[in-house]
Amino acid sequence: MTNWLVTEYLNKMTLEEKVAQLLQLAVPFFKGAKDSGQITGPMKSLGITEEQIDNAGSVLGLAGAEEVLAVQKAHLANNRLGIPLLIMADIVHGFKTIFPVPLAIGCSWDLELAEKSAEIAAREAAVSGIHVTFAPMVDLVRDPRWGRVMESTGEDPYLNSLFAQAFVRGFQGDDLRNERDRVAACVKHFAAYGLAEGGRDYNTVDLSELKLRESYLPGYKAALDAGAEMVMTSFNTLDGIPATGNRKLMRKLLREEWGFDGVLISDWGAVKELIPHGVAEDEREAALKALQAGVDIEMMTSCYVHYLPELVAEGVIEEKLVDEAVLRILELKEKMGLFEQPLRGADPELERTVVYSSEHRAVSRELAAKSCVLLKNDGLLPLGRQQRVALIGPFADSGDILGPWSWTGSQETAARLGAAMQAASAEASNVTLAAGCGIDTFEKALAQEAAAAAEAADVLVLALGEASEMSGEAGSRSDIRLPQAQLELLRRMKQLGKPLAVVLFNGRPLDLSGVLDEADAVLEAWFPGSEGGLAIADLLYGNVNPSGKLTMSFPYSTGQIPVYYNSFNTGRPQGAPDAQVRYVSQYLDVPNEPLLPFGYGLSYTTFAYGQPKLSSATLTAEQPLQVSVAVTNTGSTAGTEIVQLYIRDMAGEVVRPLKELKAFSRVELAPGESRTISFEINEAMLRYYHSDLSFGSDPGAFKLMIGGSSRDVQEADFRLV
């Protein structure tokens, strides 16, 4: 029910003031900003007047308590009705304390710690004056060429949904009005942005509604079920219509079917981009189509303020459409208590003690260690503290370990790997650093320095990877191997014949040709955040045992993409008993399966699984069944195993995936310890979308699989009756 206060504000507003509430602009447009007035060109090109700025509803990219206070106070003084701004920003994986990128956080499989990271990000952002974060991104991703895979938690709808809810809970808490150290979450990008053709950012998406509902919508729905206050439109088309002008997607599905009554915001410039997409002839038509689709806030273009008043005056649209959008914006401001306390949260004094505190950095370090995935280890790791180590590569002493969307973080203060390893070794002199090469440049002098450092070492550790700008938004790559300069460095170091480990810094799964086969050990560190160097040193020296598991598959080569664990079978599957050798669905040069599958990750110990035991061979809608499995730590080191439960529907009304993750459990085991892990399987877990888009289960045969990855499982059969 609409609050009386916001209705009162709405009734006092002119049409022009209402439309201006739908406008979101960047910081320099506003009085009180440090760089106010430095955006004269863009301001002129947008045709924005001072009056429209004074009546704008929100600002993006503003952070820092003192500047927020200055901007908000100036805005309140110049806004006729004293309506405060909503302050929004991209706080994706941390504010000043940067956590691992979301894809890495997914690999922790630790929902509680993921929620804690969002809570800390919210606390730092809120005390710095921010009200809304453009996160979480819950787009399902299966193409690592797309740079924004780093912002998702992976290729599985179920796991993505759990992380989506954890992030929303962490950002928002239980009561946005009274918890001033939280921020509103804006789930993005609605919808199916992760399926951009060719992995090319902003590109076309074309998929069936069945696949949309089965795989791509669950993450968004889960975030909204957790209470996310806002939704951001995606840049892509869906059913031939750009999302920002897609009435079926936004009005029919999001608002009517799902009942979402929160704020819908365009992505940057997406309203005006309806023109180059080819569905709007000009800005007037773009404004019309976006508002008709239900977009409340237009980010960084001015179609609404220029054309909605005349569209209303001409009777093309009813003013009530504008009113609905304004009410949703005002209701969010009221829900956050901004009419009572427009300077909510922003506190320069408290900011100095809360932001980047040692407590927050400790959580970042713990999450970074849990997010790293040990991809290979031929007994080289963990390192001995007395060993002489040559740490070589462009990331040996680099602060570029925060990753994309860390604009408020500091590379200068990030914990670097070289210093962390020197501190972790018995003596700092045991660890020698050498760059060896640049990210994508090879210099003979650097290579010679690396060779000299390697000669005096017992073990070589190569710190390799992508610069942060090589992934993230607009970071699509057609070749996802390491740059040739780094592969050449690795080849030369391998020729020295010494034990060699590789630590990878990157925002996407890579084609590890020439890496995984050459190295004795490979640790995937992703972009690990502010405390990344310390966390990696903890792992390399055995202070922490690796426990991360991949949530996105690594391909054998780019030509395999997309390759993911929960794919469909074909009528001619490879390896079928009656299949001819050639005439099956296969590549001639690489396997069908990924090089490293979903759920994969090694430890410094080993785990053995017993045969799953079922409480019954059948289950019904009323009577679930229990499955248990004994898991044993068969090594000499304590470790954490992520026990994964998958199910396959053997014969559905439509084709079902070869396996689907349905549950998992993190279990810590001492050396030699065995524990029985139990899961309940109920009828709801077996439901899926049918050809008529009904959602339900079918009686029949099912296979359950339990193991330490999607590839390494023990199987058992049951029936739904």
C-alpha positions in Angstrom: 0.0 0.0 0.0 1.3 3.4 -1.0 2.5 5.5 2.0 0.6 8.8 2.6 3.8 10.8 2.7 4.9 9.9 -0.8 1.4 10.5 -2.1 1.5 13.9 -0.6 4.8 14.6 -2.3 3.5 13.3 -5.6 0.4 15.6 -5.4 2.6 18.6 -4.9 4.9 17.9 -7.9 4.5 19.4 -11.4 4.8 17.1 -14.3 8.3 18.4 -15.1 9.4 17.7 -11.5 7.9 14.2 -11.7 9.8 13.4 -14.9 13.0 14.7 -13.4 12.7 12.2 -10.6 13.2 9.5 -13.2 16.5 11.0 -14.3 19.8 9.6 -13.0 23.0 11.5 -13.6 26.7 11.1 -12.7 28.3 13.0 -9.9 29.9 16.0 -11.7 26.4 17.2 -12.7 25.5 18.1 -9.1 26.3 21.1 -7.0 28.6 20.3 -4.1 30.5 17.6 -6.0 34.3 18.0 -6.0 34.4 18.0 -9.8 31.1 19.9 -10.2 31.1 21.9 -13.4 33.7 19.7 -15.1 31.0 18.0 -17.2 30.1 21.0 -19.3 30.4 19.1 -22.6 28.3 16.1 -21.6 25.8 18.4 -19.9 25.4 20.3 -23.1 25.1 17.2 -25.2 22.4 15.8 -23.0 20.6 19.1 -23.1 20.1 19.0 -19.3 19.1 22.2 -17.5 20.0 23.3 -14.0 16.4 23.0 -13.1 16.3 19.4 -14.2 19.4 18.6 -12.2 17.9 20.3 -9.1 14.9 18.0 -9.5 16.7 14.8 -10.5 15.9 11.8 -8.4 19.2 10.0 -8.1 23.0 10.2 -8.7 25.5 7.4 -9.5 29.1 7.0 -8.8 29.2 9.2 -5.7 31.2 7.9 -2.7 32.8 9.4 0.4 30.9 10.8 3.3 32.1 14.5 3.0 31.2 14.8 -0.7 27.9 12.9 -0.3 26.9 15.3 2.5 27.9 18.3 0.4 26.0 17.1 -2.7 22.9 16.1 -0.7 22.7 19.4 1.3 23.1 21.4 -1.9 20.4 19.4 -3.6 18.0 19.8 -0.7 18.6 23.5 -0.8 17.8 23.8 -4.5 15.0 21.3 -4.7 11.6 23.1 -4.3 10.1 20.3 -2.3 13.2 19.2 -0.5 13.2 15.7 -2.0 16.5 13.9 -1.3 18.7 12.2 -3.8 19.1 8.4 -3.9 22.9 7.8 -4.0 23.8 4.8 -6.0 27.1 3.1 -7.0 28.7 -0.2 -8.2 29.7 -1.8 -4.9 30.1 -5.3 -6.4 32.7 -7.2 -4.3 33.6 -4.7 -1.7 33.8 -0.9 -1.1 37.3 0.0 0.2 37.9 -3.5 1.6 37.8 -5.5 -1.7 36.8 -9.2 -1.6 37.5 -11.7 -4.3 35.5 -11.2 -7.5 32.1 -12.9 -7.4 33.2 -15.8 -9.6 35.9 -16.5 -7.0 33.4 -16.1 -4.1 31.2 -18.7 -5.8 34.2 -21.1 -5.8 34.2 -20.9 -2.0 30.8 -22.6 -1.8 30.5 -20.7 1.5 27.1 -18.9 1.6 27.6 -17.6 5.1 31.0 -15.9 4.3 29.6 -14.6 1.0 26.7 -12.9 2.9 29.3 -11.5 5.4 31.3 -10.0 2.5 28.2 -8.2 1.3 27.4 -7.0 4.8 30.8 -5.5 5.2 30.6 -3.9 1.7 27.3 -2.4 2.7 28.6 -1.2 6.0 31.6 0.6 4.4 29.4 2.0 1.6 26.6 3.2 3.9 28.9 5.1 6.2 30.4 6.7 3.1 26.9 7.9 2.1 25.7 5.3 -0.5 22.1 4.1 -0.4 22.0 1.6 -3.3 24.5 -0.8 -4.8 24.2 -2.1 -8.4 24.7 -5.7 -7.2 24.4 -8.6 -7.1 24.9 -9.6 -10.8 23.2 -13.0 -11.0 23.5 -13.7 -14.8 24.1 -17.3 -15.5 27.4 -17.7 -17.4 28.7 -20.4 -19.7 31.0 -18.5 -22.1 34.3 -17.4 -20.5 35.0 -15.2 -23.5 32.5 -12.8 -21.9 34.5 -10.6 -19.5 31.6 -10.2 -17.1 31.7 -13.8 -16.0 33.9 -12.5 -13.2 30.8 -10.8 -11.8 28.7 -13.9 -11.7 29.0 -17.0 -9.4 29.0 -19.5 -12.3 27.2 -21.8 -14.6 24.7 -23.5 -12.2 21.2 -22.0 -11.7 20.7 -23.6 -8.2 24.1 -22.4 -6.8 23.7 -19.0 -8.4 20.3 -18.6 -6.7 21.7 -19.4 -3.3 24.5 -16.9 -3.7 22.1 -14.3 -5.0 20.0 -14.6 -1.9 23.1 -14.5 0.4 24.3 -11.3 -1.3 20.9 -9.6 -1.0 20.7 -10.5 2.7 24.1 -9.2 3.3 23.6 -5.9 1.5 20.1 -5.2 2.8 19.8 -6.8 6.3 16.3 -7.1 7.7 15.2 -3.5 7.9 16.6 -0.8 5.6 14.9 2.0 7.5 16.5 1.2 10.9 19.7 -0.5 9.8 21.6 2.5 8.6 24.7 0.4 7.9 23.0 -1.5 5.0 22.2 -0.5 1.4 19.5 -1.5 -1.0 20.4 -4.2 -3.6 19.8 -3.8 -7.3 19.8 -7.2 -9.0 21.1 -7.3 -12.5 21.0 -7.7 -15.5 17.4 -8.6 -16.4 17.4 -10.8 -18.3 19.7 -13.5 -19.7 22.6 -11.1 -20.3 25.1 -13.9 -19.7 24.1 -15.5 -23.0 25.5 -12.7 -25.2 26.3 -14.2 -28.6 30.0 -15.0 -29.0 30.7 -13.9 -25.5 30.8 -10.3 -26.9 29.5 -7.7 -24.4 26.2 -5.9 -25.2 25.5 -8.5 -27.9 22.3 -10.3 -28.9 20.6 -13.0 -26.8 18.3 -15.5 -28.5 16.9 -18.5 -26.5 13.7 -20.4 -26.0 11.4 -19.4 -23.2 11.8 -22.9 -21.8 15.5 -22.5 -21.5 15.1 -18.9 -20.2 12.9 -20.2 -17.3 14.8 -23.3 -16.7 18.3 -21.9 -16.5 18.5 -18.1 -16.7 15.6 -16.7 -14.6 16.1 -18.6 -11.3 18.9 -16.3 -10.0 16.9 -13.2 -10.5 13.8 -14.7 -8.9 15.8 -15.9 -5.9 17.2 -12.4 -5.4 13.7 -10.9 -5.5 12.4 -13.5 -3.2 15.1 -12.4 -0.8 13.8 -8.9 -1.0 16.0 -7.1 -3.5 14.6 -3.6 -3.8 15.7 -2.8 -7.4 16.2 -4.5 -10.8 18.4 -3.3 -13.6 17.6 -3.9 -17.2 20.2 -5.7 -19.4 21.7 -4.3 -22.6 20.8 -7.3 -24.7 17.8 -8.1 -26.8 15.4 -11.0 -25.9 12.9 -12.3 -28.4 14.2 -9.6 -30.7 13.4 -6.7 -28.3 16.0 -4.9 -26.2 15.3 -5.5 -22.5 14.9 -1.8 -21.7 12.0 -1.6 -24.1 10.6 -5.1 -23.6 7.1 -4.9 -22.2 6.6 -8.7 -22.1 9.7 -9.1 -20.0 9.3 -6.2 -17.7 5.6 -5.6 -17.4 4.2 -9.1 -17.9 6.9 -11.3 -16.4 8.7 -9.1 -13.8 5.8 -7.0 -12.6 2.6 -9.0 -13.2 3.7 -12.7 -12.9 6.4 -12.2 -10.3 4.7 -9.3 -8.5 7.8 -7.0 -8.4 6.7 -3.5 -7.3 10.2 -2.1 -6.7 12.2 0.3 -8.8 13.3 -0.7 -12.3 16.4 1.1 -13.6 18.0 1.1 -17.0 21.7 0.3 -17.4 24.0 3.2 -18.4 22.5 4.8 -21.6 20.3 1.9 -22.4 17.1 3.9 -23.0 18.7 5.9 -25.8 20.4 2.7 -27.1 16.9 1.6 -28.2 17.7 3.8 -31.3 20.9 2.0 -32.5 19.2 -1.3 -31.6 16.7 -0.4 -34.2 13.4 -0.4 -32.3 13.1 3.3 -31.8 13.4 6.0 -34.5 14.4 8.7 -32.1 14.7 9.8 -28.4 11.0 10.5 -28.3 10.1 6.9 -29.3 12.8 5.5 -27.0 11.3 7.4 -24.0 7.8 6.1 -24.9 8.9 2.5 -25.3 11.0 2.4 -22.1 8.3 3.9 -19.9 5.7 1.6 -21.4 8.0 -1.3 -20.6 8.0 -0.1 -17.0 11.5 1.4 -16.6 11.4 3.9 -13.7 14.8 5.4 -13.8 16.7 6.4 -17.0 20.5 6.2 -16.3 22.7 8.8 -18.0 20.5 9.7 -21.0 17.8 12.4 -21.2 15.0 10.9 -23.3 12.5 11.0 -20.4 13.1 14.7 -19.4 13.0 15.8 -23.0 10.0 14.0 -24.2 7.7 12.5 -21.5 6.0 15.9 -20.8 5.0 16.4 -24.4 3.9 12.7 -24.7 1.6 13.2 -21.8 0.4 16.6 -23.1 -0.4 15.1 -26.4 -2.2 12.2 -24.8 0.1 9.5 -26.2 0.7 8.2 -22.7 -1.3 8.8 -19.5 0.3 10.8 -16.7 -0.5 7.9 -14.4 2.3 5.9 -16.0 4.7 8.7 -14.9 3.1 8.7 -11.5 3.6 5.0 -11.0 7.3 5.3 -11.7 7.7 8.3 -9.4 5.8 6.6 -6.6 8.1 3.6 -6.7 11.1 5.9 -6.5 9.7 7.9 -3.6 8.6 4.8 -1.8 12.2 3.5 -1.9 13.4 6.8 -0.5 10.7 6.6 2.2 11.6 3.0 3.0 15.2 4.0 3.6 14.1 6.8 5.9 15.5 9.5 3.6 12.6 11.9 4.2 13.3 11.8 7.9 17.1 11.6 7.6 18.2 12.7 4.2 21.8 12.5 5.3 21.3 8.9 6.3 24.4 6.9 7.1 27.1 9.4 5.8 29.5 10.0 8.7 33.1 11.3 7.9 34.3 10.5 11.5 32.9 7.0 11.6 34.0 6.4 8.0 37.6 6.7 9.1 37.3 3.8 11.6 34.8 1.6 9.8 36.2 1.6 6.2 39.1 -0.8 5.5 39.3 -1.9 9.2 41.5 -4.7 10.2 38.4 -6.7 11.1 37.1 -6.3 7.5 40.4 -7.2 5.9 40.6 -10.4 8.0 37.3 -11.5 6.5 38.6 -10.6 3.0 41.7 -12.8 3.7 39.6 -15.7 4.8 37.3 -15.6 1.8 40.2 -15.2 -0.6 41.8 -18.3 0.8 38.5 -20.3 0.5 38.0 -19.0 -3.1 41.3 -20.2 -4.5 41.1 -23.5 -6.3 44.0 -26.0 -6.5 43.9 -27.2 -10.1 46.9 -29.5 -10.0 49.5 -30.7 -7.5 52.1 -33.3 -8.2 53.3 -33.2 -4.6 55.0 -29.8 -4.9 52.7 -27.9 -2.6 52.7 -26.9 0.2 56.1 -25.2 0.1 58.6 -25.8 2.8 59.5 -22.7 4.8 63.2 -23.4 4.4 63.0 -23.8 0.6 64.6 -21.2 -1.6 61.8 -19.9 -3.9 62.1 -17.7 -7.0 58.7 -15.9 -7.4 58.7 -14.9 -11.1 56.1 -13.2 -13.3 54.1 -10.0 -13.8 52.1 -10.6 -10.6 55.0 -11.3 -8.3 54.9 -7.8 -7.0 51.7 -6.4 -8.5 48.8 -4.6 -6.7 46.6 -5.3 -9.7 44.9 -8.2 -7.8 41.6 -6.5 -7.0 39.9 -7.1 -10.3 37.2 -5.1 -12.2 34.6 -3.2 -10.2 36.9 -2.3 -7.4 37.0 1.5 -8.2 37.0 2.5 -4.5 39.7 0.0 -3.6 43.4 0.7 -3.6 46.1 -1.3 -5.5 48.7 0.6 -3.5 47.6 -0.9 -0.2 46.7 -4.4 -1.6 48.7 -7.2 0.0 51.1 -8.3 -2.7 52.2 -11.9 -3.2 56.0 -11.3 -3.0 56.0 -9.5 0.3 53.4 -12.0 1.7 55.6 -15.0 0.7 58.7 -13.4 2.2 56.9 -12.9 5.5 55.6 -16.5 5.4 59.0 -18.1 4.7 61.4 -18.9 7.5 63.6 -16.0 6.2 62.6 -13.2 3.8 65.8 -13.8 1.8 64.4 -17.3 0.9 62.0 -15.7 -1.6 63.5 -13.8 -4.5 61.3 -11.8 -6.9 61.6 -11.2 -10.6 59.1 -9.9 -13.1 60.3 -12.1 -16.0 58.0 -10.3 -18.5 55.1 -7.9 -18.7 51.5 -8.9 -18.9 51.7 -9.1 -22.7 55.3 -8.0 -23.4 58.5 -10.0 -23.4 61.8 -8.3 -22.8 65.1 -10.2 -22.9 66.5 -8.3 -19.9 63.6 -9.3 -17.7 63.8 -12.9 -18.8 67.5 -12.9 -17.9 66.8 -11.5 -14.4 64.2 -14.3 -14.0 66.7 -16.9 -15.1 69.3 -15.6 -12.6 66.8 -15.7 -9.8 65.7 -19.2 -10.8 69.3 -20.6 -10.8 69.6 -20.0 -7.1 66.2 -21.4 -6.2 65.0 -24.8 -5.1 61.4 -24.1 -6.4 60.0 -21.8 -9.0 56.6 -20.1 -8.5 55.3 -18.2 -11.5 52.6 -15.6 -10.8 50.8 -15.2 -14.1 47.5 -14.0 -15.4 45.3 -11.2 -16.9 45.5 -7.5 -16.1 42.2 -6.5 -14.5 41.1 -4.5 -17.6 41.3 -7.8 -19.6 38.1 -8.9 -18.0 35.0 -7.2 -16.6 32.6 -5.0 -18.6 33.8 -4.6 -22.2 36.5 -7.2 -21.5 35.5 -9.8 -24.0 38.3 -11.9 -25.5 38.2 -14.3 -28.4 41.5 -16.0 -27.2 41.3 -16.9 -23.5 44.8 -18.3 -23.2 47.5 -16.5 -21.2 49.3 -13.8 -23.3 52.1 -15.3 -25.4 54.7 -13.4 -23.4 53.8 -15.2 -20.3 53.6 -18.6 -22.0 57.1 -18.0 -23.4 58.3 -17.1 -19.8 56.8 -20.4 -18.6 58.4 -22.4 -21.4 61.8 -20.9 -20.5 61.4 -21.5 -16.8 60.3 -25.1 -17.4 63.5 -25.8 -19.4 65.5 -25.2 -16.2 64.3 -28.5 -14.9 63.2 -27.3 -11.4 59.9 -27.9 -9.6 57.5 -25.3 -10.9 54.2 -24.0 -9.6 51.9 -21.5 -11.3 49.6 -19.1 -9.5 46.9 -17.6 -11.8 45.3 -14.2 -11.4 42.3 -13.8 -13.7 38.7 -13.0 -14.0 37.5 -15.9 -16.2 38.2 -19.6 -16.8 41.2 -19.8 -19.1 42.4 -22.1 -21.8 45.3 -23.6 -19.9 47.1 -25.1 -22.9 50.8 -25.0 -22.1 50.2 -24.3 -18.5 48.4 -27.2 -16.8 50.6 -29.8 -18.6 53.9 -27.9 -18.0 53.5 -27.0 -14.3 53.9 -29.4 -11.3 51.2 -27.4 -9.5 48.6 -24.8 -10.5 46.6 -22.6 -8.0 43.8 -20.6 -9.4 43.7 -17.4 -7.3 41.3 -15.3 -9.5 41.4 -11.7 -8.5 41.5 -12.3 -4.8 41.0 -8.8 -3.4 42.7 -6.5 -0.9 44.3 -9.3 1.2 45.0 -11.6 -1.8 48.7 -11.9 -1.4 48.4 -12.9 2.2 45.7 -15.5 1.5 47.7 -17.0 -1.4 50.9 -17.2 0.8 48.7 -19.0 3.5 47.8 -21.6 0.9 51.3 -22.0 -0.7 52.9 -22.6 2.7 50.2 -24.8 4.0 48.8 -22.5 6.7 45.5 -23.0 5.0 44.5 -26.1 3.1 42.8 -25.3 -0.3 39.1 -26.1 -0.4 37.7 -24.1 -3.3 35.8 -25.9 -6.1 35.1 -24.5 -9.6 31.7 -23.1 -10.3 32.5 -22.6 -14.0 34.1 -25.2 -16.2 37.5 -24.7 -17.8 37.6 -25.7 -21.5 40.3 -27.6 -23.4 40.2 -24.9 -26.0 38.2 -21.9 -27.0 36.6 -23.9 -29.8 34.7 -26.0 -27.2 32.8 -23.0 -25.8 30.2 -23.1 -24.4 31.1 -26.2 -22.4 29.3 -26.8 -19.1 28.5 -29.7 -16.8 24.7 -29.6 -16.9 24.3 -30.0 -20.7 21.9 -32.2 -22.6 22.6 -35.6 -24.1 22.2 -36.2 -27.8 20.6 -39.0 -29.8 24.1 -40.1 -30.6 26.0 -39.6 -27.4 29.7 -40.4 -27.3 30.5 -43.6 -25.5 27.1 -45.2 -25.9 27.3 -49.1 -26.0 25.9 -49.4 -29.6 27.5 -46.2 -31.0 29.8 -46.3 -34.0 33.2 -44.8 -33.4 32.8 -41.8 -35.7 29.1 -41.1 -36.1 28.5 -39.7 -32.7 28.3 -36.2 -31.3 32.0 -35.4 -30.7 35.0 -33.4 -31.5 37.8 -35.2 -33.4 40.6 -33.3 -31.6 39.4 -32.7 -28.0 37.0 -34.5 -25.6 33.4 -33.3 -25.3 33.8 -32.7 -21.6 35.6 -29.7 -20.1 39.2 -29.9 -19.1 38.3 -29.0 -15.5 34.6 -29.5 -14.7 32.2 -27.7 -12.4 32.7 -28.7 -8.8 36.4 -29.6 -9.3 39.1 -28.7 -6.9 42.0 -30.4 -5.1 43.3 -30.4 -1.5 46.5 -31.1 0.3 44.7 -34.2 1.5 42.6 -36.8 -0.2 39.0 -37.9 0.3 37.3 -41.2 -0.3 33.6 -41.7 -0.9 31.6 -44.8 0.0 28.6 -46.1 -1.9 25.5 -43.9 -1.4 22.8 -45.6 0.7 19.1 -44.8 0.2 16.4 -45.1 2.8 14.1 -46.4 0.0 14.3 -47.2 -3.7 11.2 -45.0 -4.3 9.9 -41.6 -3.2 6.5 -40.0 -3.5 5.1 -36.5 -3.2 4.3 -37.2 0.4 7.3 -39.3 1.4 10.9 -38.1 0.6 13.8 -40.4 0.8 17.1 -40.0 2.6 20.5 -40.7 1.0 23.7 -40.9 3.0 27.3 -41.4 2.0 30.5 -42.0 4.1 33.3 -39.5 3.3 36.8 -40.2 4.7 39.9 -38.1 4.9 42.4 -40.6 3.6 45.4 -38.2 3.8 47.6 -36.9 6.6 46.3 -33.3 6.7 43.0 -31.9 8.0 40.9 -30.6 5.1 37.5 -29.4 4.0 35.6 -31.3 1.4 32.5 -30.0 -0.5 30.2 -32.9 -0.9 28.0 -32.5 -3.9 24.7 -34.1 -4.8 23.5 -34.3 -8.4 20.4 -35.8 -9.9 19.4 -36.9 -13.4 15.9 -37.4 -14.6 16.3 -40.4 -17.0 13.3 -39.7 -19.2 11.4 -36.4 -19.0 8.7 -34.9 -21.1 11.4 -32.7 -22.5 15.2 -33.5 -22.5 16.7 -33.1 -19.1 20.4 -32.3 -18.2 22.9 -35.1 -17.7 23.1 -34.0 -14.1 21.9 -31.1 -12.0 23.3 -29.9 -8.7 20.6 -30.3 -6.0 22.4 -30.0 -2.7 25.9 -29.7 -1.2 27.6 -29.8 2.2 30.9 -28.4 3.4 32.5 -30.9 5.8 35.8 -30.5 7.7 37.6 -33.8 8.4 40.7 -34.5 10.5 43.3 -37.0 9.0 41.7 -40.5 9.0 38.3 -39.2 10.1 35.2 -40.5 8.4 31.8 -38.9 8.5 28.4 -39.9 7.1 26.8 -37.0 5.2 23.0 -37.2 4.6 20.7 -35.4 2.2 17.0 -35.5 1.8 15.5 -35.8 -1.7 11.9 -34.7 -2.1 9.6 -34.4 -5.0 10.0 -30.7 -5.3 13.7 -31.2 -6.2 12.6 -33.2 -9.3 10.3 -30.6 -10.8 11.1 -28.9 -14.1 9.6 -26.8 -16.9 7.6 -28.8 -19.4 6.9 -28.0 -23.1 3.8 -26.0 -22.1 5.9 -24.2 -19.5 4.0 -25.9 -16.6 6.3 -26.7 -13.7 6.1 -30.1 -12.1 7.7 -33.6 -11.8 7.0 -36.8 -13.7 7.0 -40.3 -12.2 9.9 -42.5 -13.4 13.5 -43.4 -13.1 16.1 -41.1 -11.6 19.8 -41.4 -10.9 21.5 -39.7 -8.0 25.3 -38.9 -8.0 27.4 -37.9 -5.0 31.0 -36.9 -5.1 33.7 -34.2 -4.9 33.0 -32.8 -8.4 30.4 -33.1 -11.1 32.8 -35.6 -12.8 33.9 -37.8 -9.9 30.7 -39.3 -8.4 29.2 -42.4 -6.9 25.8 -43.4 -8.3 22.5 -44.9 -7.1 19.1 -45.3 -8.7 15.6 -44.5 -7.4 12.1 -43.9 -8.7 9.4 -41.3 -8.2 6.0 -43.0 -8.0 
